[in-house]
Amino acid sequence: MMTNLEPMACGNCGHGLFRMYSAQREPSLKLVAQCNKCRSTSIIEPAPAALQIEFGEHSDGRLCCMRPTG
């Protein structure tokens, strides 16, 4: 569990689990968080359009885009 950080939840149903998607649209990158329960979506658009993802505490990997194989 992450300490000293505020947990986030769906603004519609209050559920706390999400699936993240990358919507690479010109001229900026947008992230879409979809609630696993009610499927409501929230769009995250960094401004300025620079996003850096680093390893978190007790992590072996970073958040990344999943590419279909085959």
Buried (B, 14 or more C-beta within 10 A) or exposed (E): EEEEEEEEEBEEEEEEEBEEBEEEEEEBBBBBBBBEBEEBBBEEEEEEEEEEEEEEEEEEEEEEEEEEEE
